[in-house]
Amino acid sequence: MRYLDCKKGATYVDGTVGGGGHTELMLRRTSPGGRVIGIDLDEKAIAATQARNAGFGERLLLAHSNYAEIKSVLRRFGIEKVEGILLDLGVSSSQLDDPERGFSYQQDAPLDMRMDTAQPLDARKVVNTYSREALIKVISGYGEERYARRIADQILWAREKKTIETTGELVELIKRAIPAPARRTGPHPAKRTFQAIRIEVNAELENLQKAVFEAADVLKSGGRLVVITFQSLEDRIVKRAFLQLEDPCTCPPKAPVCTCGKKGTVRVLTKKPVIPSEDEIKQNPRSRSAKLRAIERI
């Protein structure tokens, strides 16, 4: 909230409302007269945010949409520019804790992992229909999993016998694929594969790349974009996009003067990402991997 620097009477966007906590803070800090546009792919998140913030009335505008479509969402409400945007990425606690959503490797549930439950692609289709090469590409590329080939082979072996239906079945296959010494150290053996499949199902990295540039484009002068990531692939995309927005020059590094004429449109406020304190991690262990980066429109 310090980096977002909410102003009274101004308009802000919470691009990933989740349970509505950030939305509520933004509404309180922009009171009186400020507005918050809340966006989420998850209809349950939209409903939860509406219920939590019902007292703010017409100051809260909600859209069941993808934050990558922020320009079209704003046009829907007759808004061109805003004072600030927050993107809090990844899967929310409510989604993780709901076993029916299939996001967690800690609970046995149907393979799903969709943020938007109306979309056709889900984890079950990825696991049961992707080729060996496609599975390896997803698990290795999005999960940075060194045993991606072994995991893909286990999946193909199992699905020849029957369709893989649940998260529990997938977890057991992953455990079989990863050598015992590797299973005994580090995070849960299924963590990286589940992350990879979730990213594939929801096209998270493609959406993030588009969202950062769209969000920067709809900021007023002095407006801010704040992004919280939870894994290295997301953070890398945000870092590179911010640097490109700050310095888009395409001239050769040794050129004496700039001839491309491209000028930066933002100022990076966080040269290094802001990370949670030890106290915050103790209070909220899920914040451990969070990294915050922010820019300000010039």
Stockholm file with secondary structure:
# STOCKHOLM 1.0

chainA/1-298         MRYLDCKKGATYVDGTVGGGGHTELMLRRTSPGGRVIGIDLDEKAIAATQARNAGFGERLLLAHSNYAEIKSVLRRFGIEKVEGILLDLGVSSSQLDDPERGFSYQQDAPLDMRMDTAQPLDARKVVNTYSREALIKVISGYGEERYARRIADQILWAREKKTIETTGELVELIKRAIPAPARRTGPHPAKRTFQAIRIEVNAELENLQKAVFEAADVLKSGGRLVVITFQSLEDRIVKRAFLQLEDPCTCPPKAPVCTCGKKGTVRVLTKKPVIPSEDEIKQNPRSRSAKLRAIERI
#=GR chainA/1-298 SS CTTTCCCTTCEEEESCCTTSHHHHHHHHHTTTTCEEEEEESCHHHHHHHHHHTGGGGGGEEEEESCGGGHHHHHHHTTCCCEEEEEEECSCCHHHHHCGGGCCCSSSCCBSCCCSSTTSSCCHHHHHHHSCHHHHHHHHHHHHCCTTHHHHHHHHHHHHTTSCCCBHHHHHHHHHHHSCHHHHTSSSCTTHHHHHHHHHHHHTHHHHHHHHHHHHHHTEEEEEEEEEEESSHHHHHHHHHHHHHHHCCCCSCTTCSSCCSCCCCCEEESCSSCBCCCHHHHHHCGGGTTCEEEEEEEC
#=GC SS_cons         CTTTCCCTTCEEEESCCTTSHHHHHHHHHTTTTCEEEEEESCHHHHHHHHHHTGGGGGGEEEEESCGGGHHHHHHHTTCCCEEEEEEECSCCHHHHHCGGGCCCSSSCCBSCCCSSTTSSCCHHHHHHHSCHHHHHHHHHHHHCCTTHHHHHHHHHHHHTTSCCCBHHHHHHHHHHHSCHHHHTSSSCTTHHHHHHHHHHHHTHHHHHHHHHHHHHHTEEEEEEEEEEESSHHHHHHHHHHHHHHHCCCCSCTTCSSCCSCCCCCEEESCSSCBCCCHHHHHHCGGGTTCEEEEEEEC
//
